[in-house]
Amino acid sequence: MTMNEFLKELEIYTKYFSPAAMDFYTELKEKTQNTFTENGRKILICMQQNQATYKTFSSKQLGELLFMPPRSVSGAMKKLLNEGYCRKQATNPVTYELTTLGSEAQLDD
């Protein structure tokens, strides 16, 4: 379960939160929304812009599109996977696709 999924499930219980718990929940929600690394932001933008051409992306392919080493792509993908913006599609080679959350993420170009 990603942090965003957890917070979304928790939303229905906020009416039972104390004021202090609600303040904590609100702060946590604000901190977790759209907190991308520089490489993560570049990768998401690239995937969004190219999703009509490619359904899935490998680290090598993303690295070529973004002029960055595949290892840098793989490192940034871990956070995007954990936050639910992408998912692994295949394992040999590893390929990724955008989730609905990733497709709809609002990013500054």
Stockholm file with secondary structure:
# STOCKHOLM 1.0

chainA/1-109         MTMNEFLKELEIYTKYFSPAAMDFYTELKEKTQNTFTENGRKILICMQQNQATYKTFSSKQLGELLFMPPRSVSGAMKKLLNEGYCRKQATNPVTYELTTLGSEAQLDD
#=GR chainA/1-109 SS CCHHHHHHHHGGGGGGCCHHHHHHHHHHHHHHTTCCCHHHHHHHHHHHHHTTTCSSEEHHHHHHHHTSCHHHHHHHHHHHHHTTSEEEEEETTEEEEECHHHHHCCCCC
#=GC SS_cons         CCHHHHHHHHGGGGGGCCHHHHHHHHHHHHHHTTCCCHHHHHHHHHHHHHTTTCSSEEHHHHHHHHTSCHHHHHHHHHHHHHTTSEEEEEETTEEEEECHHHHHCCCCC
//
